[in-house]
Amino acid sequence: MIVHDVAGELLAYGRELEAQGAAQVGDSFTGDQDADAVLENPNAFLIGVLFTQGIAAERAWAGPHLLAQRLGTLDLGYLAAHPEAVRHAVQTPPMLHRFKETLPQWIIAAAVRLIENYDSDASAIWPAGDRVVDVIARLGEFQGIGRKKAVMAVEILTRHFGVELAGRECSQVAYDVQVRRVFLRSGLVDEDSSVAIEAAASAAYPSSPGTLDLPAWLIGRQSCRPRKPLCDSCRLGAVCPRHVWLDVVGVGSRGARSNGSDSTRQT
């Protein structure tokens, strides 16, 4: 009964966020209107996805805006033809990302792939009416985008940007540290593995498991913290069993098994 109540409350929250067209953190990606506006460009959004690893979400999504300021452009032809300029822009203090060597490689490779395979238009990766599984697969062909980033991107595309994709039953939650913590502590799973968490999301909402992604991530970030969780103010507080002694392994915490995966969307 508790698991059912938790899943129901998490789903209700997810539906509210979808109705609001939520971005990533509330109604914004970055907290800066100018940086958010840059992400309206599909190519910039794809570059933003590359940034979403190992740093705060707001900082990651602001990456394309900051990169454009330093380079003077996000033109794909320029990015592909000037790899040293891209590296310099990322690595100049204050560095745009902690992955100062790999991120420039991902950006350059993405620019080349978009030019060669998608007529320089990232929106061709997710054409309206296409299937979720196909979009996830295409995103996964880009260097620096694994399954976690791909499923997260699909949810943002459908929820915030209004891209109509078929096969939402094949959407999923990202195997992210925040999502993992919430699923463990709320009793939705008793094992920290991508298989268990994706199965629990599918069981909770078979028609669109990915709807649970953002609400779980926000709860993990805002209240279900690694230390001193704010259970009484949590959206799940009234229904959660509060297994607060559990946490994901491999990110400085204790108590549950992990497959060694790290987060793509940090606090």
C-alpha positions, 0 to 999 in steps of 0.5 A: 500500500505504501509503495502504491501511495508513493507512486501515486503521489510521485505521478501526480507531481509529474503530471503537474510539472508536465501541465506547467511545461516545466524546464529543469529547475522550476520554470527555468533551466538556469535562473537567467532569462538570456541563458534560457533563451539560448536553449530554445535553439535545438543545436544549443539545447543539444550542446546543453545536454553535453554539459549536463554531467558532474556540475550543478544543473543551472551551471550546465544548462548555462553552458551554451550561453557562456560558450557563445559569449566566449566564441561569439557564435554557436555556428556549427561550421565554426565549432567544427572548424575551430577545435582549438578555439572551442577548447580555449573557450571551455578551459579559460578561467573560470572554466565552463566545465570540470571536464575540460578535456572531454567536453570540448571533444564532445562539442566538436564531434557533435557539431561535425555529426550534426552537419554531416548527418542532420543538415546542421539541425538538431531538431532532425534528431527528434522529428514530431511523431517519431518514436521515443526509442528511436530518438533515444538511440539517435541521441546515444550516437553522440559522444558524451550522451549515454542512456541517462542523458538521452532519456532526460533529454527526451523528457525535456523535449516532450514536457517543456518544448512540446515535441510530440513523440510516439511510444511514450511507454518506452520513455524512462527515468534517468539513472541519476543520483537524485532519482536513485535516492528517492526511489530507494528511500521511498520504498519504490525499489530495494536495490540500487540498479538501473534495471530495478529503478526502470522497472519500478517506474514502468510499473508505476506508470506504464503509459509514460514511465519518464513522467516520474523523472523530473519529480523524483529528481526535484525531490531528491535535490530539494528535500531528500538530501544525502544528509539531513533530509527534509522529510516533513516538507517533502512532497512525498512526506505523508506517504513515504516510509522514510528509509533515510538511512539508505543512499546510493553508493559511489557518491560519498554516501552509504547503505545501498548497492550501486552499479557504479554509475554517477549522476548527470544532473548534480545538485 
